[in-house]
Amino acid sequence: MADHSIRLTTLSAFLVLFVLLLQSHIAISEEVDDEMEFSYEKGSEVGPEHWGHIHKEWAACSKGRMQSPVDLSHERVQVLPLLGRLRRSYRPVPAVLKNRGHDIMLRFEGNAGSVRINGSEYALKQLHWHSPSEHTINGRRFHMELHMVHQTADNRTAVVGILYTLGRSEPFLAKMERYIDMIKDKHEAEEEVGLVDPRVIKRGSRKYYRYMGSLTTPPCTEGVVWTIIKKVRTVSREQVRRLREAVHDVSNNFFNHY
């Protein structure tokens, strides 16, 4: 990967990364929930280097040209100023926390609201955590990354990501801690957590990176609109430990293909 840095400017109201969206690449496939079919462990028969060969439907994992994650200073992206505010309209709904084996996912059971991107409404479906982060900035990997997964009515996908480094406790994750403990090391276990308000997830920045990429787990479908909040927030060491110990893949649950 070429070392191509991005120069931030205070004159830009918004910072985004952009690559051309090919009309033939529209993300209509969801992530695979059954982690028994794949692993993040390099060298494993079902590890990342083999994902594209496990099922023909997963071919994009090895042959795709717009794969995620990326380093946010990657040479394939461009900087475009003044793209516009990330418009969101979330609301509290019941949710279920699930141990998917490779990560902990919070699934919304009703209409949790949406974000509006390029004139389209993407409804919030679920969120999950990766540790360490999947995306990097100038080669730096962070301690945690939150993915908020959205879909349109015709199943196009957009993901809003937030990066975290060690520091103060993350308030939203703190509300989930006792439920995470309930499903610790229990593959496919679920726990109802009651009403959850996505609006309490702190972003703290009106600047963000944007690019067209893919799902980061099989089937690695391309055409996903990625929006990564520029501001890096904090998470405690204990919270990171709890997330890692909740799944059996305790070393990491991130995919690094670059």
C-alpha positions as CSV (number, residue, x, y, z in Angstrom):
1,M,0.0,0.0,0.0
2,A,1.3,3.4,-1.0
3,D,1.9,5.8,1.8
4,H,-0.4,8.6,0.8
5,S,-1.3,11.1,3.6
6,I,-4.5,13.2,3.8
7,R,-4.1,16.9,4.7
8,L,-6.9,18.1,6.9
9,T,-8.0,21.7,6.5
10,T,-9.9,23.9,8.9
11,L,-11.5,25.7,6.0
12,S,-13.5,22.6,5.2
13,A,-16.7,22.2,7.1
14,F,-16.7,18.5,6.4
15,L,-13.9,16.1,5.6
16,V,-14.8,13.0,3.5
17,L,-13.1,10.3,1.6
18,F,-14.7,9.3,-1.7
19,V,-14.3,6.8,-4.5
20,L,-16.6,6.4,-7.5
21,L,-19.6,4.2,-7.0
22,L,-20.0,1.7,-9.7
23,Q,-23.6,1.1,-10.4
24,S,-23.0,-2.7,-10.7
25,H,-21.8,-2.8,-7.1
26,I,-24.8,-2.4,-4.8
27,A,-24.6,-4.1,-1.4
28,I,-27.7,-6.2,-1.1
29,S,-26.2,-9.1,1.0
30,E,-26.1,-9.0,4.7
31,E,-23.2,-10.2,6.9
32,V,-23.1,-13.9,7.7
33,D,-24.2,-14.4,11.3
34,D,-22.8,-17.9,11.7
35,E,-19.2,-17.5,12.7
36,M,-18.6,-21.2,12.5
37,E,-18.2,-20.8,8.7
38,F,-15.3,-18.3,9.0
39,S,-12.6,-17.1,11.3
40,Y,-10.4,-14.0,11.8
41,E,-7.5,-16.3,12.6
42,K,-4.8,-16.1,9.9
43,G,-3.5,-19.5,8.9
44,S,-6.9,-21.1,9.7
45,E,-8.6,-23.1,6.9
46,V,-11.5,-20.6,7.2
47,G,-9.3,-17.6,7.9
48,P,-9.5,-14.3,6.0
49,E,-7.1,-15.4,3.2
50,H,-9.5,-18.2,2.4
51,W,-12.9,-16.5,2.7
52,G,-13.2,-15.9,-1.0
53,H,-13.0,-19.7,-1.7
54,I,-15.3,-21.1,1.0
55,H,-18.5,-20.3,-1.0
56,K,-18.8,-19.0,-4.5
57,E,-21.1,-16.3,-3.1
58,W,-18.1,-15.0,-1.1
59,A,-15.8,-14.6,-4.1
60,A,-15.6,-10.8,-3.5
61,C,-13.6,-11.4,-0.4
62,S,-10.6,-12.3,-2.5
63,K,-11.4,-10.8,-5.9
64,G,-13.2,-7.6,-5.0
65,R,-11.8,-4.2,-6.1
66,M,-13.6,-2.0,-3.5
67,Q,-13.0,-4.0,-0.3
68,S,-13.1,-2.7,3.2
69,P,-11.6,-1.9,5.6
70,V,-9.0,0.6,4.3
71,D,-6.5,2.9,5.7
72,L,-8.2,6.3,5.7
73,S,-5.2,7.8,4.0
74,H,-5.2,5.3,1.1
75,E,-4.3,6.5,-2.3
76,R,-7.5,5.3,-3.9
77,V,-9.5,8.0,-2.1
78,Q,-10.0,11.7,-2.7
79,V,-10.8,14.5,-0.3
80,L,-14.0,16.4,-1.0
81,P,-15.0,19.4,1.2
82,L,-18.5,20.6,2.1
83,L,-20.3,17.4,1.3
84,G,-22.9,18.2,3.9
85,R,-24.0,17.3,7.4
86,L,-24.6,13.6,8.3
87,R,-28.4,13.8,8.9
88,R,-29.8,11.3,11.3
89,S,-33.2,10.8,12.9
90,Y,-33.0,8.0,15.5
91,R,-35.5,7.0,18.1
92,P,-35.6,4.5,21.1
93,V,-36.8,1.0,20.3
94,P,-36.5,-2.4,22.0
95,A,-33.2,-4.2,21.2
96,V,-31.6,-7.6,21.7
97,L,-27.9,-8.2,22.4
98,K,-26.5,-11.2,20.6
99,N,-23.1,-13.1,20.9
100,R,-22.3,-13.9,17.3
101,G,-19.1,-15.7,18.3
102,H,-16.9,-13.3,16.4
103,D,-18.5,-10.1,17.9
104,I,-21.2,-8.7,20.1
105,M,-24.2,-7.3,18.1
106,L,-27.1,-5.1,19.3
107,R,-30.1,-5.8,17.0
108,F,-32.9,-3.3,16.9
109,E,-36.4,-4.9,17.0
110,G,-38.4,-1.9,15.7
111,N,-38.0,1.3,13.7
112,A,-34.9,2.8,15.2
113,G,-34.8,5.7,12.7
114,S,-32.4,6.4,9.9
115,V,-29.6,8.4,8.4
116,R,-30.0,10.2,5.1
117,I,-27.1,9.9,2.6
118,N,-27.0,11.2,-0.9
119,G,-30.8,11.5,-0.9
120,S,-31.5,8.0,0.4
121,E,-32.9,7.0,3.7
122,Y,-30.9,4.2,5.4
123,A,-32.7,2.6,8.4
124,L,-30.7,1.6,11.4
125,K,-30.8,-2.2,11.8
126,Q,-28.0,-3.2,14.2
127,L,-24.6,-2.2,15.6
128,H,-21.6,-4.1,16.7
129,W,-18.1,-3.6,18.0
130,H,-14.6,-4.6,16.7
131,S,-11.4,-4.6,18.8
132,P,-8.9,-3.5,17.7
133,S,-10.3,-1.2,15.0
134,E,-10.7,-2.4,11.4
135,H,-10.0,1.0,9.8
136,T,-6.7,2.8,10.4
137,I,-5.6,6.4,9.9
138,N,-2.0,6.8,8.5
139,G,-1.3,3.3,9.6
140,R,-2.5,3.7,13.2
141,R,-4.9,1.2,14.5
142,F,-7.2,2.1,17.4
143,H,-8.5,0.1,20.3
144,M,-12.1,-0.3,19.3
145,E,-14.4,0.5,16.4
146,L,-18.2,0.7,16.5
147,H,-20.2,-0.1,13.4
148,M,-23.8,1.2,13.0
149,V,-25.3,-0.8,10.1
150,H,-28.1,0.8,8.0
151,Q,-30.2,-0.4,5.1
152,T,-32.5,1.1,2.5
153,A,-35.9,-0.5,1.6
154,D,-34.2,-2.1,-1.4
155,N,-31.4,-3.5,0.9
156,R,-28.5,-1.1,0.0
157,T,-26.2,-0.8,3.0
158,A,-24.5,2.1,4.8
159,V,-22.3,1.8,7.8
160,V,-21.4,4.6,10.2
161,G,-18.2,3.9,12.1
162,I,-16.7,5.5,15.3
163,L,-13.1,4.9,16.4
164,Y,-12.0,4.7,20.0
165,T,-8.7,4.9,21.9
166,L,-8.0,4.1,25.5
167,G,-9.2,6.7,28.0
168,R,-12.5,7.4,29.8
169,S,-15.3,4.8,29.8
170,E,-17.6,4.9,26.8
171,P,-21.2,5.7,28.2
172,F,-23.3,3.8,25.7
173,L,-21.2,0.6,26.0
174,A,-21.3,1.0,29.8
175,K,-25.1,0.6,29.6
176,M,-24.6,-2.8,27.8
177,E,-22.0,-4.2,30.1
178,R,-24.2,-6.4,32.4
179,Y,-26.0,-7.8,29.3
180,I,-22.6,-8.6,27.7
181,D,-21.7,-10.5,30.8
182,M,-24.9,-12.5,30.5
183,I,-24.0,-13.8,27.1
184,K,-20.3,-14.1,27.6
185,D,-18.7,-17.0,25.8
186,K,-22.2,-18.3,24.7
187,H,-22.2,-18.6,20.9
188,E,-25.6,-17.5,19.5
189,A,-26.9,-16.5,22.9
190,E,-29.3,-13.5,23.0
191,E,-30.5,-11.2,25.8
192,E,-33.3,-8.6,25.6
193,V,-32.0,-5.2,26.8
194,G,-35.3,-3.2,26.7
195,L,-35.5,0.2,25.0
196,V,-32.3,1.5,23.5
197,D,-31.9,5.0,22.2
198,P,-29.3,5.3,19.5
199,R,-29.2,9.1,19.9
200,V,-27.1,8.7,23.1
201,I,-24.2,7.3,21.2
202,K,-21.7,10.2,21.2
203,R,-20.1,11.2,17.9
204,G,-18.8,14.7,18.8
205,S,-17.7,15.7,15.3
206,R,-19.3,17.3,12.2
207,K,-16.4,16.1,10.1
208,Y,-16.2,12.6,8.7
209,Y,-14.5,10.3,6.2
210,R,-16.6,8.7,3.5
211,Y,-15.8,6.2,0.8
212,M,-17.4,3.3,-1.1
213,G,-16.4,-0.1,0.1
214,S,-17.7,-3.5,1.2
215,L,-18.9,-5.5,4.1
216,T,-15.9,-6.6,6.3
217,T,-17.2,-10.1,6.9
218,P,-18.4,-12.6,4.3
219,P,-19.9,-12.3,1.7
220,C,-17.8,-9.1,1.5
221,T,-20.4,-7.5,-0.8
222,E,-19.3,-4.3,-2.4
223,G,-21.2,-1.0,-2.7
224,V,-21.4,-0.2,1.0
225,V,-21.4,3.5,1.8
226,W,-18.9,3.9,4.7
227,T,-19.0,7.0,6.9
228,I,-16.2,7.1,9.6
229,I,-16.5,9.9,12.2
230,K,-13.3,12.0,12.2
231,K,-13.2,12.5,16.0
232,V,-11.7,9.6,17.9
233,R,-13.5,9.0,21.1
234,T,-12.4,7.0,24.2
235,V,-13.2,3.6,25.7
236,S,-11.8,2.2,29.0
237,R,-9.3,-0.7,29.0
238,E,-11.8,-2.7,31.1
239,Q,-14.6,-2.2,28.4
240,V,-12.2,-3.5,25.7
241,R,-11.3,-6.5,27.8
242,R,-15.0,-7.3,28.5
243,L,-15.8,-7.2,24.7
244,R,-12.9,-9.5,23.8
245,E,-13.5,-12.0,26.6
246,A,-17.2,-12.2,25.7
247,V,-16.3,-13.9,22.4
248,H,-14.0,-16.9,22.1
249,D,-11.8,-15.1,19.6
250,V,-10.3,-13.1,22.4
251,S,-7.2,-11.9,20.5
252,N,-9.0,-9.7,17.9
253,N,-12.0,-9.6,15.7
254,F,-10.9,-7.3,12.9
255,F,-10.1,-8.0,9.2
256,N,-6.9,-6.5,7.8
257,H,-6.5,-7.2,4.1
258,Y,-4.0,-4.4,3.3
